[in-house]
Amino acid sequence: MKLLKFIVQKKILIGLMIVLVTVFGSYSMIKLDKELMPPIKLDGAFIEIQAGDMSAIEVERSITTPLEQRLAGIEGVDIINSTTFIGKSTLDLTFESGRGEEIYKDVEAIVASVKSDYPGVTDVVSGQYGGNQSYDFFMDVSGGSMEEMSEFAKDILEPRLEELPEVRDVLLVGVLDHEVTIKVDRNKLAKHGLDINQVISTIQQANSEATLGELKSNKTTTALRWNSSIDNNNDIENISILTQNGPIILKDVASVSLQPLENTSSVWKNGSKDFIFVQIGRVADSTQIEMAEAVRKEIKKIRDENLVANFSLNEVVAQADYVQESIDGVKSSIFLGGIIAIVLLVLFLRNIRATFIIALSIPSSVLLTFTAMWLLDYSFNMLTLIGLGLGIGMMVDSSIVILESIYKKKEQGLPKLEAVIEGTKEVGGAVIASMLTTIVVFLPIGLIGGEMGQFVIMLSAVVAITLISSVIIAFTLIPSLAEKILKLQKPKKQMKESSFIRGYGHFVTWTTKKKRNSIAIITLFFIMFAGSLFLVSKIPMTIMPDIFNRYTELAIDLEPGIAIEDREKLITDITKSLETIKDIESSYVMDNGGMLYSIINMTKGNEITMDQKDVNEEILSSLRSLQKSHPITSVQSAMTGGSGLPVQVMIKGESFEELKTLAKDFSAELKEIDGIVAITNSMERTSQEQVVVVKQEKVEEAGLSEQQIKQFIEQSFIQMPVGFLQMDEKNIPMKLTWSEIPESKEDLFELEIPVNGEENSLATFVEFTTVDAPNEIVHKEGERIITISADIKNRDLGAVNRDLQNLIDKSHLPTGYTISIGGDLEEQQELITDMIFIFAIALFLVYLVMAVQFNHLGHPLIVMSIIPITIIGVILGLFLTQMELNLMSGMGIIMLIGIVLNNAILLIDRINQLRREGVTIEEALVEAGKNRMRPILMTTLTTVGGMLPLAMASGASGNYQAPLAVVIISGLSFATVITLFLIPAIYRVFTFSSSLAVGRAKKKQASKAEIAALPHS
């Protein structure tokens, strides 16, 4: 109490400290970055390997399996999953927790050697998983000639944007590039007795630069260089080629032409490819908002210089807008919540001075929180702002309790300083215990792993920082101001109890008069708890909530080997399908090889006619209907953060045929589950392959080898880069191919192979056999699995999960084969397990804090008895609002453990104080309830009022805020009723008799009296 007295007496010190907090907090608020979600690094990585047209089985045998074995040898690599396609292999690695950066370096070392170690590999890409997006700002250049737009994009837009310090790089997709095509005539080549390799070698040598040596003269050294670079088509056509009959020039055996380069990664806008798609990425130390502002400023300069002519430059998506919208939405909710809390204080206290003191504590606590966030290198993002919003509601709790206690002491007639000291002292222990019980529930949150764990830790940290800041302010600013500013309105008039207080007193008296009355109240609450559990199955469940910002991204997976014509027909039908849906403003489709990636913008403002949730469902339904007529394997949202389609079942085993049979049977049973749609499996589709069978006898008779036959067939499809043509300060690629490339088996068989001066058709030496090969082979930790995937329609993930688990439990598989849940369902089950474990640890930590506070092992159990009953309010709140039970609402439940106990701690603490003064249990329960009624109702209503805007929020961040806020509002509201009515009943049943308590108190007082009567030496 000496410290408290010092604080109250040193008001100037406290005032200067508040000024310091204001300065640092304001500076921190300006310096904190703004982003939609915090950037994170995960303990995992991906590897993507391209292998030309190699079959899936061959890729698995020669690349995937050997690479898995090498990666498994790295210490700290916990899980390796892979998927092998035709000409492609992707691997997903999970690392030991906390060692992601370290282990990824070892993975990179292996990845660097993949191209040289495994024949057939054409390209390798790897990366570490994280929360950062590659590109944040998207534009298009459209409405003009491709030549003119490409020139503008490459020569003006790209270099000027990349000069901006906020921009990392600019990626242009769809620009019109050119290449020089050299088409060799087979017959003319054979007539001159030439081989294709001779032509390739001659072209490459004719187009080269090299340093040959150095010449010394007059003490100076001059480099001697060879330069035979090519800078026009005539140079290429006139390249000299030596033959047995003398030199010829290239145009004698080939045609040379400059033509548009075929774009393998195309983008369509509303079904048209005649535009350029611009993707802009930011540097690490720049925020999305800063980059967007810089880009828009530069674009304005480009427009002002009249460089955008005969075409249009349009914004497609700017992530910064959604960041700003989300942040503004949460900010307004926080501001509105603060106003509601202050209005409630005025109504309760009916004292402007008291309200002013508490209202002043809010900005002080918030600015102190901003300072801590800046020191921890946090940013303003959806999670930290939601944490701050939750903290605002609870921020005034400590101040209210302390100020109300001081006010009551002043009403009792104590002098100003003594009233402050005694009032703060009376509730100080309970306030600190309440804060600790709220904070300790966050300690086990770190046990949630992965991306979600990092998100939740950040949210929890902000809530904890906010509460600690509010308690610091409550013990410093509030007592300092209360001594001078807080005044009683009518100090001499005796306050009368209201009818509500009297009625509450009669009820508690009846409850505690006889134990059977208390037991009846306890039984009633537990019957309500048991009944509420039947509503759990009616609550929607998912993992992470969607972000509704009138924009969505879709991933459309395709079967391998689709012809260009079929791909373009599919994209046209996708565009037509999207055009029929209301509220779609524009759509973009990017062709990423085996997958189409679609960006869809929706109408905004007054043009909105449908909720985004309904638009999203209609989009998915419309595009999935195309699976019947097009080679689409799946359509899914690219923004949900889940692992592909939500329903994934994995059957593990060795035999392809057995796996296919089991998958077919299980898929038929899966169709019977309500809400399951779009069922596919990873081996459902196969591709026909022509396998070359060499006629060994014919080959040996002709004096050939199998290697020569293989080389001849490979050269028949040659399309080889042979260098660059330097024209107009640009490097134009050169490609060599045949004038006629075989398209059918018959075309290939008719090709002639020179044998001892004679020509023999390829059909003489080979024949083809047709086999069915899987398009996709999946490995889970090195073993083959088949994945059955499905989507969910008009039903929540939790309900489907229960039905699916029942189906799996009834399944009977052969020996050596297992079945398990994967995808979002597996993630949900793991999350639920983690949450239950965290819940249990949080309960123990809360018990530990209260046991120390009360110095009693039984009283914490009385306080904690309200926790299971609080779930009634949570279940009712989620059921009535139909909010989803997800990670955010789960966080709210864990937070409730600490929050709901605060009022119970206040009540128990007061009961114990009265009992130590010798009051009977019955009287103590009644009196403590009346004494603590006002602070309990005030803290509850200010918390509920502060969170009400979060619960009612809509827009981009609404789905994140609302479930968490609804859980806390409904749970806390019900917990207040429990605290005032159930706690007295439980305390009465599980505490010593009143006579024993009074006897102990009298003995203690008598002992003190005897000591006081002893003569002093």
Secondary structure, DSSP 8 states (H G I E B T S, - for coil): -HHHHHHHH-HHHHHHHHHHHHHHHHHHHHHS-B-SS---EEEEEEEEEE-TT--HHHHIIIIIHHHHHHHHTSTTEEEEEEEEETTEEEEEEEE-TT-HHHHHHHHHHHHHTHHHHSTT--EEEEEEEES--S--EEEEEESS-HHHHHHHIIIIIHHHHHTSTTEEEEEEES---EEEEEEE-HHHHHHTT--HHHHHHHHHHHS-EEEEEEEEETTEEEEEEEE----SHHHHHT-EEEETTEEEEGGGTEEEEEEE---SS-EEETTB--EEEEEEEE-TTS-HHHHHHHHHHHHHHHHHTT---SSEEEEEEEHHHHHHHHHHHHHHHHHHHHHHHHHHHHHHH--HHHHHHHHHHHHHHHHHHHHHHHHTT--B-HHHHHHHHHHHHHHTHHHHHHHHHHHHHHHTT--HHHHHHHHHHHHHHHHHHHHHHHHHTTGGGGGS-HHHHHHHHHHHHHHHHHHHHHHHHHHHHHHHHHHHT---SSTTS-----HHHHHHHHHHHHHHHSHHHHHHHHHHHHHHHHHHGGGGGGS-B-SS----SSEEEEEEEE-SS--HHHHHHHHHHHHHHHHTSTTEEEEEEEE-SSEEEEEEEE--GGG--S-HHHHHHHHHHHHHGGGGTS-EEEEEESSS-SSSSSEEEEEE-S-HHHHHHHHHHHHHHHTTSTTEEEEEETTS-EEEEEEEEE-HHHHHHTT--HHHHHHHHHHHT-EEEEEEEEETTEEEEEEEEESS---SHHHHHT-EEEETTEEEEGGGTEEEEEEEEESEEEEETTEEEEEEEEEE-SS-HHHHHHHHHHHHHH----TT-EEEEEHHHHHHHHHHHHHHHHHHHHHHHHHHHHHHHHT-SSHHHHHHTHHHHHHHHHHHHHHHHT--BSHHHHHHHHHHHHHHHHHHHHHHHHHHHHHHTT--HHHHHHHHHHHHHHHHHHHHHHHHHHHHHHHT--STTHHHHHHHHHHHHHHHHHHHHHHHHHHHHHHHHTS--HHHHHHHHHHHHHHHHHHHHS---
